[in-house]
Amino acid sequence: METASLDVQRDTLNRLNKHQSMVYQIVFEQGPLNPGSIFEQYADRMDDPRTQRTVRKYLRKLTEYDLLTAEGISQTREYSVVPGAPEPE
């Protein structure tokens, strides 16, 4: 069953756009992180960064896709990679 879940996660990763992939990569490399820290690193790495609001939307989607987990509420929320999730490509 774990293999099937990992295959689904890999397939999902392959369908992310470059901005979503970068957000995932940042959390994978350095998480857990709060949304502000994620956005700062994302904006530094991308030539054409999206808005902070859009990055928060990406974080919600990545959580729905079972690639990230969110702990805490509002100002104290931190995102980390789901245990066993695949490495970014």
N, C-alpha and C positions, 0 to 999 in steps of 0.2 A: 504494500500500500504506500510506503514511503517513496518508492520509485515513481509511482504514478503522480504523486503530489509534486515531486521534484520536476518531473517532466512538464507538468502544467505550469509550474513557476518559471521554468526555462522558456517555455513557449510564450508566456506573458512577457517576460523580459525582452524577448526578441521583437515583440510588437510595440514596445515603448518608443516614443519619439526621442530625439537626442537630448532634449531638456529633461524629460522624465528619467531617462537613463543616467544623466549626470547627477540628479538628485539622489537616485538609488545608490550610485557609486560613492557619493560623499558619505551617506549614512553607513554604507557597508564598510568603508575604510576607517571612519572616525566615530561612529555612533557609540553610545546614544548621544543625540544632539537635540537642542531645541530648535524650533523653526527659524528663529533669527540667525543663529549660527549657520544653519544649513543654507539659508539665503545668502549670507555674506560670502561663503565659500563658493556657492553656485555662481553668483555674480562675478566673482574674481576669475572663475575658470571659463566662463562662456563669453564669446564675442558679442552675442546678441541676446543677453539675458531677458527673461520674462519678468513680470512684476512680482513683488513679494506675495501678493494675493494669489497669483497663478501658481506660485511654488507651493503655497499652503494647500491649494486644490490638488496639486500633484501628490502631496504627502497623504491627503485623504484617500486618493485613488490607489496609491501604492499600498495603503493599509487595507483597503477593500479587496485588493488583488492578493492579499495574504503574503506580501513580500516584506512589509514593515509592520511593526507594532508601535502603538502609541501608549505611553504611560503618563499619568498625571492629567491635570486639567488646565486650560487656559495658559497662563503665564509660565506654569511649571511643566507643561507637556514636553516630553522628550520622545524622539523616534529612534528605534533601533531595528536592525534586521531580524526577521523571524529566524529562530534557530534552524539551521540546516538549509537555509535559502541559498540558491546558487550564487556564485561570484559573478559580478558584472563582466560583460565582454568588452 
